[in-house]
Amino acid sequence: MSSKNNPEARGKVTELRKYNGKPVKPVLFIKRGVGRYIAAMFENGELVIDKITQLPIAYKNI
């Protein structure tokens, strides 16, 4: 039996997704009237905004 804290026993780390060739990471987006969901954010801290709705794009849609 191995320890549950053994890093080698953990699952494989998933690769960050890319939007327009730039890596994005998941962040929690909360806004009254819109709700809360996991949105995509560039590594420089800017949210990935949909041009039509002017809201952040969901990370799962990338």
Secondary structure, DSSP 8 states (H G I E B T S, - for coil): ---TT-GGGS------EEETTEEEEEEEEEETTTEEEEEEEETTS-B-B-TTT-SB-BGGG-
